[in-house]
Amino acid sequence: MNPFDLTNKHIAVTGASSGLGHYFAGLLAANGAKVTLGARRVEKLKEKVSEIRAAGGAATALRLDVRDSDSIEAFIGAAADAQGPIDVLINNAGVEAGSKTYTMIDEDDWDFVMDTNLKGAWVASKAYTKHVASSNAAGGNIVMVSSISDRRANRGQFPYAISKGAMTRMTEVMALEAARYRIRVNALAPGYIVTDMNRAVLESQQFESFRMGIPMRRYGELEDLVGPLLLLASDASRYMTGSVLTVDGGHVCASL
Ligand SMILES: NC(=O)c1ccc[n+]([C@@H]2O[C@H](COP(=O)([O-])OP(=O)(O)OC[C@H]3O[C@@H](n4cnc5c(N)ncnc54)[C@H](OP(=O)(O)O)[C@@H]3O)[C@@H](O)[C@H]2O)c1
């Protein structure tokens, strides 16, 4: 028996139109899962779904706005209608407000980040829990995509870092409360992962000393998240709940 096997598990991924979520959807499908991809840019999702299907996998694309509770409810319902009860929910959708300090952001910036990263993950988890409870499933599994910004922050990460700090506490409290539904709740906390969106900035000369501050002297690649994501999404983590798994090349250890 391979505890990491995802064959026939239905996994819903929020924010799957780019970056980590886009990569996770393909990875999970390649490991046997049926995946439902949610985000606002449906065309991007459809492209990924075609790619997954062409490789022999099962995938569905659904429009989702995690700032809209009705959209989240519809997403969970339509995902289950399309591919059966959802075994795993990955709360990955996330945004930043740009490099602004607390004196620079306005209330719209605050709401944009907190509603997407924090409230969206809570409302989606609530809708998912209702789904698990009503579908007579043996249990469920929620994976939050947090960040090392939950513990350490740079200037200009307001309120992104606050949303991730709260996400860690949400993971812990939710784990306590979700156990009665046999739902596990854990978080993946990546360090700086190079994606198409941030490559130019992270690899610029200006960021060289920042990179050298990472004990492993390099940023993370999407492939560095394979093992940790498969662990949290599969039964290999069946006795884990309330954990935050840091994947950062030692970045948060480097405080001096
Ligand atoms: N890249 C890193 O270094 C890094 C490190 C640590 C943690 N993370 C976390 O990883 C997650 C993904 O980040 P990323 O780097 O992959 O960024 P990204 O490429 O910008 O992807 C963000 C995703 O979130 C979706 N999204 C944003 N607002 C949404 C909404 N209202 N409803 C539904 N989906 C929404 C976007 O889709 P649409 O725009 O199509 O809706 C997109 O698919 C975030 O939670 C982030 O905090 C990233």
The ligand as a Gaussian input file, in Angstrom:
#p B3LYP/6-31G(d) Opt

LIG

0 1
 N        4.743000      32.209000      -4.553000
 C        5.230000      32.212000      -3.342000
 O        6.414000      32.461000      -3.115000
 C        4.347000      31.886000      -2.163000
 C        4.963000      31.676000      -0.932000
 C        4.175000      31.367000       0.169000
 C        2.816000      31.256000       0.037000
 N        2.231000      31.483000      -1.161000
 C        0.772000      31.353000      -1.221000
 O        0.410000      30.532000      -2.291000
 C       -0.873000      30.883000      -2.745000
 C       -0.840000      31.084000      -4.259000
 O        0.064000      32.141000      -4.531000
 P        0.850000      32.249000      -5.919000
 O        2.224000      32.704000      -5.620000
 O        0.656000      31.022000      -6.705000
 O        0.090000      33.500000      -6.573000
 P       -0.662000      33.709000      -7.971000
 O        0.108000      33.092000      -9.095000
 O       -0.994000      35.151000      -8.032000
 O       -2.001000      32.864000      -7.807000
 C       -3.043000      33.284000      -6.987000
 C       -4.275000      32.468000      -7.315000
 O       -5.330000      32.892000      -6.427000
 C       -6.479000      33.115000      -7.217000
 N       -7.365000      34.105000      -6.614000
 C       -7.085000      35.358000      -6.227000
 N       -8.202000      35.974000      -5.790000
 C       -9.206000      35.065000      -5.904000
 C      -10.603000      35.095000      -5.645000
 N      -11.198000      36.199000      -5.159000
 N      -11.324000      33.991000      -5.875000
 C      -10.732000      32.869000      -6.371000
 N       -9.427000      32.770000      -6.655000
 C       -8.680000      33.864000      -6.427000
 C       -5.966000      33.568000      -8.578000
 O       -6.930000      33.273000      -9.580000
 P       -7.878000      34.319000     -10.338000
 O       -7.150000      35.629000     -10.383000
 O       -8.069000      33.693000     -11.679000
 O       -9.141000      34.361000      -9.540000
 C       -4.752000      32.665000      -8.735000
 O       -5.124000      31.427000      -9.290000
 C       -1.282000      32.145000      -1.983000
 O       -2.130000      31.816000      -0.905000
 C        0.050000      32.658000      -1.469000
 O       -0.085000      33.428000      -0.299000
 C        2.955000      31.788000      -2.279000

